[in-house]
Amino acid sequence: MAACQAALAGIGVLMAGARSCFIQAIRRADTSFVSPFWYATLVFAALYDMAIFGVVPAASRCWARRSSWRARAFWPGARPC
């Protein structure tokens, strides 16, 4: 239990440091240059989720809602998430 709490505390410190670095990057560089790196974290989070927990995201089901134009155009029979 103590090892798990220490790992979570370490992750919290790393995330606080990463957030601080991201804020400094936005202050120093153009936001249009920095933003793609921020959105890339979603891809890495999904990869880590697959590697560590074995969860595979269902992109065809949750990519767009049925009420949106994308879902009606690309997946006429799509159900909402």
Phi and psi restraints in degrees (value plus and minus 20) as a CYANA .aco file:
   2 ALA   PHI     -86.8   -46.8
   2 ALA   PSI     -55.9   -15.9
   3 ALA   PHI     -86.6   -46.6
   3 ALA   PSI     -58.3   -18.3
   4 CYS   PHI     -85.6   -45.6
   4 CYS   PSI     -62.7   -22.7
   5 GLN   PHI     -86.1   -46.1
   5 GLN   PSI     -57.9   -17.9
   6 ALA   PHI     -85.6   -45.6
   6 ALA   PSI     -59.4   -19.4
   7 ALA   PHI     -84.9   -44.9
   7 ALA   PSI     -63.0   -23.0
   8 LEU   PHI     -84.5   -44.5
   8 LEU   PSI     -58.9   -18.9
   9 ALA   PHI     -84.7   -44.7
   9 ALA   PSI     -59.6   -19.6
  10 GLY   PHI     -84.2   -44.2
  10 GLY   PSI     -61.8   -21.8
  11 ILE   PHI     -83.3   -43.3
  11 ILE   PSI     -58.7   -18.7
  12 GLY   PHI     -82.9   -42.9
  12 GLY   PSI     -61.8   -21.8
  13 VAL   PHI     -85.5   -45.5
  13 VAL   PSI     -62.9   -22.9
  14 LEU   PHI     -83.3   -43.3
  14 LEU   PSI     -61.4   -21.4
  15 MET   PHI     -86.9   -46.9
  15 MET   PSI     -57.3   -17.3
  16 ALA   PHI     -84.2   -44.2
  16 ALA   PSI     -60.4   -20.4
  17 GLY   PHI     -86.0   -46.0
  17 GLY   PSI     -60.1   -20.1
  18 ALA   PHI     -85.1   -45.1
  18 ALA   PSI     -60.8   -20.8
  19 ARG   PHI     -83.6   -43.6
  19 ARG   PSI     -61.1   -21.1
  20 SER   PHI     -83.0   -43.0
  20 SER   PSI     -62.4   -22.4
  21 CYS   PHI     -84.3   -44.3
  21 CYS   PSI     -59.1   -19.1
  22 PHE   PHI     -85.3   -45.3
  22 PHE   PSI     -61.7   -21.7
  23 ILE   PHI     -83.2   -43.2
  23 ILE   PSI     -61.6   -21.6
  24 GLN   PHI     -84.6   -44.6
  24 GLN   PSI     -57.4   -17.4
  25 ALA   PHI     -84.5   -44.5
  25 ALA   PSI     -60.8   -20.8
  26 ILE   PHI     -86.9   -46.9
  26 ILE   PSI     -55.6   -15.6
  27 ARG   PHI     -86.5   -46.5
  27 ARG   PSI     -54.8   -14.8
  28 ARG   PHI    -115.4   -75.4
  28 ARG   PSI     -48.1    -8.1
  29 ALA   PHI    -136.8   -96.8
  29 ALA   PSI     151.4   191.4
  30 ASP   PHI     -89.8   -49.8
  30 ASP   PSI     117.0   157.0
  31 THR   PHI     -82.7   -42.7
  31 THR   PSI     -55.5   -15.5
  32 SER   PHI     -85.6   -45.6
  32 SER   PSI     -42.0    -2.0
  33 PHE   PHI    -103.5   -63.5
  33 PHE   PSI     -56.3   -16.3
  34 VAL   PHI    -102.8   -62.8
  34 VAL   PSI     -52.5   -12.5
  35 SER   PHI     -76.8   -36.8
  35 SER   PSI     -62.8   -22.8
  36 PRO   PHI     -78.5   -38.5
  36 PRO   PSI     -51.8   -11.8
  37 PHE   PHI     -88.1   -48.1
  37 PHE   PSI     -54.6   -14.6
  38 TRP   PHI     -87.8   -47.8
  38 TRP   PSI     -62.8   -22.8
  39 TYR   PHI     -90.5   -50.5
  39 TYR   PSI     -43.6    -3.6
  40 ALA   PHI     -85.4   -45.4
  40 ALA   PSI     -42.3    -2.3
  41 THR   PHI     -83.7   -43.7
  41 THR   PSI     -47.7    -7.7
  42 LEU   PHI     -84.4   -44.4
  42 LEU   PSI     -60.4   -20.4
  43 VAL   PHI     -85.0   -45.0
  43 VAL   PSI     -65.8   -25.8
  44 PHE   PHI     -86.2   -46.2
  44 PHE   PSI     -55.3   -15.3
  45 ALA   PHI     -83.6   -43.6
  45 ALA   PSI     -60.1   -20.1
  46 ALA   PHI     -86.5   -46.5
  46 ALA   PSI     -59.0   -19.0
  47 LEU   PHI     -85.9   -45.9
  47 LEU   PSI     -62.5   -22.5
  48 TYR   PHI     -84.4   -44.4
  48 TYR   PSI     -57.8   -17.8
  49 ASP   PHI     -83.1   -43.1
  49 ASP   PSI     -61.1   -21.1
  50 MET   PHI     -88.1   -48.1
  50 MET   PSI     -62.5   -22.5
  51 ALA   PHI     -90.8   -50.8
  51 ALA   PSI     -60.4   -20.4
  52 ILE   PHI    -109.0   -69.0
  52 ILE   PSI     -65.9   -25.9
  53 PHE   PHI    -124.8   -84.8
  53 PHE   PSI     -30.0    10.0
  54 GLY   PHI      53.6    93.6
  54 GLY   PSI       3.1    43.1
  55 VAL   PHI    -113.1   -73.1
  55 VAL   PSI     105.9   145.9
  56 VAL   PHI    -127.5   -87.5
  56 VAL   PSI      99.9   139.9
  57 PRO   PHI     -88.3   -48.3
  57 PRO   PSI     122.4   162.4
  58 ALA   PHI    -116.5   -76.5
  58 ALA   PSI      67.0   107.0
  59 ALA   PHI     -85.7   -45.7
  59 ALA   PSI     -54.7   -14.7
  60 SER   PHI     -89.6   -49.6
  60 SER   PSI     -42.3    -2.3
  61 ARG   PHI    -112.5   -72.5
  61 ARG   PSI     -57.2   -17.2
  62 CYS   PHI    -131.1   -91.1
  62 CYS   PSI     -11.2    28.8
  63 TRP   PHI     -86.5   -46.5
  63 TRP   PSI     -60.9   -20.9
  64 ALA   PHI    -167.2  -127.2
  64 ALA   PSI     132.0   172.0
  65 ARG   PHI     -98.3   -58.3
  65 ARG   PSI     135.7   175.7
  66 ARG   PHI     -83.6   -43.6
  66 ARG   PSI     -51.5   -11.5
  67 SER   PHI     -95.7   -55.7
  67 SER   PSI     -33.0     7.0
  68 SER   PHI    -104.1   -64.1
  68 SER   PSI     138.9   178.9
  69 TRP   PHI     -87.2   -47.2
  69 TRP   PSI     -50.8   -10.8
  70 ARG   PHI     -85.4   -45.4
  70 ARG   PSI     -63.4   -23.4
  71 ALA   PHI     -85.6   -45.6
  71 ALA   PSI     -60.6   -20.6
  72 ARG   PHI     -89.2   -49.2
  72 ARG   PSI     -54.0   -14.0
  73 ALA   PHI     -96.3   -56.3
  73 ALA   PSI     -61.4   -21.4
  74 PHE   PHI    -119.1   -79.1
  74 PHE   PSI     -52.6   -12.6
  75 TRP   PHI    -151.7  -111.7
  75 TRP   PSI      63.2   103.2
  76 PRO   PHI     -79.3   -39.3
  76 PRO   PSI     -49.8    -9.8
  77 GLY   PHI    -119.2   -79.2
  77 GLY   PSI      -3.3    36.7
  78 ALA   PHI     -88.8   -48.8
  78 ALA   PSI     121.7   161.7
  79 ARG   PHI    -121.2   -81.2
  79 ARG   PSI     129.4   169.4
  80 PRO   PHI     -86.5   -46.5
  80 PRO   PSI     133.3   173.3
